[in-house]
Every structure is written in C-alpha cells, then in structure tokens.
C-alpha cells in the first residue's frame, strides 16, 4: 500500500495505481478507490448515525432490488479495531458471479459503512488488497473530527 488517505477523521492506505474519488453532502461523506477493472473499495461516514444493522439491511435490499440472484451471508468482523456488523454477498450480473462485502459500525459521531465489490474473475487478485485497505483503516472520529464538508487542506496526505 503506497498511498495514504487522511481526511474527515479517517485514514487508510491504498495502492499507488488505484484511482481515488470523494463525494460529500450535508449528511454523508464517501471516499472510493478503484483499480482499472471492476473492483472498488469505499468508506462512507453517515452523520445521521443510523444503526449499522439498518445500513446493512438497506444495502442488501438494494442488491435484491437490482439482481434476481443474491445470496447473503451475515457475519461479524472488525474495522478500525472496532467490532463491525458484516454481510458478504454473492450475486449474478451479466452472467458473471460477483462478490460484495458490506461492513458497518457506529462511532459517537457517525455510522461508518465500508463496502467493496469485485467480479469473481478478479476476486483472487483483489481480495488481499481489499483486506489490506480495510486493515489499514484508522478512525479519529470519536474525537474532535473535522467537519465532513470542509476538512483542513493539510489533512489529506497522498504519499
């Protein structure tokens, strides 16, 4: 992991060659990194603090609305040294098997939602990268985190 992202009370490392994008509004802030294929990893901070179970249920329901074949595997995991509710999903799209991994936990300021997805043809290659990104997540959002929409310029560090 060659690059470091740090803003809005979160940080994580990701591969140098992956692209990064941010999206924000008054109630949420998302950062997504993706490779040249179909794989991506995303983290979203939800200011309204919905329960992690509600966030995961809504995401699973969205998959069920979009795809006729969806298998869901509930589990627990850890993100940023915190217990997180999790769902691993397999679904069929364009006659290809795809995998999505949903994780959510709540802090004192936000609900944090981590979501990563790939096709099964790329899964063996990107699964270790997804795990490394997820393992590198650090959250300072229980302290005095910067606001979602206007973090100080010096907080974003890409190395």
C-alpha positions as CSV (number, residue, x, y, z in Angstrom):
1,X,0.0,0.0,0.0
2,X,1.8,3.1,-1.3
3,X,-0.7,5.9,-0.8
4,X,-2.2,7.3,2.4
5,X,-5.6,9.0,2.5
6,X,-6.3,11.1,5.6
7,X,-9.4,13.4,5.9
8,X,-12.6,13.9,7.9
9,X,-11.2,11.8,10.8
10,X,-10.4,8.7,8.8
11,X,-7.3,7.3,7.2
12,X,-6.4,4.3,5.1
13,X,-3.7,3.1,2.7
14,X,-4.4,2.0,-0.8
15,X,-2.4,1.0,-3.9
16,X,-0.5,3.7,-5.8
17,X,-2.1,2.8,-9.1
18,X,-5.7,2.9,-7.9
19,X,-7.8,6.0,-8.5
20,X,-9.5,7.9,-5.6
21,X,-12.7,9.9,-5.6
22,X,-14.6,11.7,-2.9
23,X,-18.3,12.6,-2.7
24,X,-19.9,14.6,0.1
25,X,-23.2,16.2,1.1
26,X,-24.7,17.5,4.3
27,X,-25.3,14.1,5.8
28,X,-22.6,11.9,4.4
29,X,-19.0,11.8,3.0
30,X,-17.7,8.9,0.9
31,X,-14.3,8.0,-0.4
32,X,-13.8,5.3,-3.1
33,X,-10.7,3.8,-4.5
34,X,-10.8,1.5,-7.6
35,X,-8.5,-0.4,-9.9
36,X,-8.5,-0.4,-13.7
37,X,-11.0,-3.3,-13.7
38,X,-14.4,-3.5,-12.0
39,X,-13.2,-3.7,-8.4
40,X,-13.6,-0.9,-5.9
41,X,-13.4,-0.2,-2.1
42,X,-15.4,2.5,-0.4
43,X,-15.9,4.1,3.0
44,X,-18.8,6.3,3.9
45,X,-19.4,8.4,7.0
46,X,-23.1,8.8,7.8
47,X,-23.7,11.9,10.0
48,X,-27.3,10.8,11.0
49,X,-25.9,7.7,12.7
50,X,-28.4,5.1,11.5
51,X,-27.8,1.7,13.2
52,X,-25.2,-0.5,11.4
53,X,-27.9,-3.2,11.0
54,X,-30.2,-0.7,9.3
55,X,-27.4,0.4,6.9
56,X,-26.6,-3.2,6.0
57,X,-30.2,-4.2,5.6
58,X,-30.8,-1.2,3.2
59,X,-27.7,-2.2,1.2
60,X,-28.8,-5.8,1.0
61,X,-32.3,-4.7,-0.1
62,X,-30.8,-2.6,-2.8
63,X,-28.9,-5.6,-4.2
64,X,-32.1,-7.7,-4.1
65,X,-34.0,-4.9,-5.9
66,X,-31.3,-4.8,-8.7
67,X,-30.4,-8.5,-9.1
68,X,-32.6,-11.6,-9.2
69,X,-30.0,-13.9,-7.8
70,X,-28.5,-12.8,-4.4
71,X,-27.0,-14.9,-1.6
72,X,-26.3,-13.1,1.7
73,X,-24.0,-14.4,4.4
74,X,-24.3,-12.5,7.7
75,X,-21.1,-12.3,9.8
76,X,-19.2,-10.1,12.2
77,X,-15.7,-8.6,11.7
78,X,-13.5,-5.8,12.8
79,X,-12.8,-2.4,11.1
80,X,-10.6,0.2,12.6
81,X,-10.1,-2.0,15.7
82,X,-13.9,-1.9,16.3
83,X,-16.5,-4.7,16.1
84,X,-18.5,-4.4,12.8
85,X,-21.6,-6.0,11.5
86,X,-21.0,-7.6,8.1
87,X,-22.7,-9.1,5.2
88,X,-20.9,-11.0,2.4
89,X,-23.0,-11.1,-0.8
90,X,-22.8,-13.1,-4.0
91,X,-24.9,-12.0,-6.9
92,X,-25.1,-12.6,-10.6
93,X,-24.8,-9.7,-13.1
94,X,-24.3,-10.1,-16.8
95,X,-24.0,-13.9,-16.3
96,X,-21.0,-13.3,-14.1
97,X,-20.7,-14.2,-10.4
98,X,-19.8,-11.1,-8.3
99,X,-18.9,-10.6,-4.6
100,X,-19.7,-7.7,-2.4
101,X,-18.6,-7.2,1.2
102,X,-20.5,-4.8,3.5
103,X,-19.3,-3.7,6.9
104,X,-20.7,-1.2,9.3
105,X,-20.1,0.1,12.8
106,X,-21.1,3.2,14.8
107,X,-19.0,5.8,16.5
108,X,-20.0,8.7,18.6
109,X,-20.2,11.0,15.6
110,X,-21.0,8.8,12.6
111,X,-22.0,5.4,11.3
112,X,-19.2,4.1,9.2
113,X,-20.0,1.9,6.2
114,X,-17.3,0.1,4.3
115,X,-18.3,-1.5,1.0
116,X,-16.1,-3.3,-1.5
117,X,-17.0,-5.3,-4.6
118,X,-15.5,-7.3,-7.5
119,X,-16.2,-9.9,-10.0
120,X,-15.2,-13.4,-9.2
121,X,-12.7,-13.4,-12.0
122,X,-10.8,-10.6,-10.1
123,X,-11.5,-11.8,-6.6
124,X,-8.4,-13.9,-6.0
125,X,-6.2,-10.9,-7.1
126,X,-8.0,-8.1,-5.3
127,X,-9.2,-9.9,-2.1
128,X,-5.8,-9.4,-0.4
129,X,-5.8,-5.8,-1.4
130,X,-9.3,-5.2,-0.1
131,X,-8.3,-6.8,3.2
132,X,-5.1,-4.7,3.4
133,X,-7.0,-1.5,2.8
134,X,-9.7,-2.5,5.4
135,X,-7.0,-3.5,7.9
136,X,-5.3,-0.1,7.4
137,X,-8.4,1.9,8.3
138,X,-7.9,4.2,11.3
139,X,-10.7,6.4,12.7
140,X,-10.3,9.5,14.9
141,X,-14.0,10.2,14.5
142,X,-14.8,9.8,18.2
143,X,-12.5,12.7,19.0
144,X,-12.9,16.2,17.6
145,X,-13.1,15.2,14.0
146,X,-13.1,17.8,11.3
147,X,-16.5,18.6,9.6
148,X,-17.5,16.4,6.7
149,X,-17.6,19.1,4.0
150,X,-14.6,21.3,4.7
151,X,-11.7,19.4,6.2
152,X,-8.5,21.4,6.6
153,X,-6.4,21.2,3.4
154,X,-3.4,19.8,5.2
155,X,-5.2,16.7,6.4
156,X,-5.3,15.0,3.0
157,X,-1.9,13.3,2.5
158,X,-1.2,11.3,-0.6
159,X,2.2,9.7,-0.4
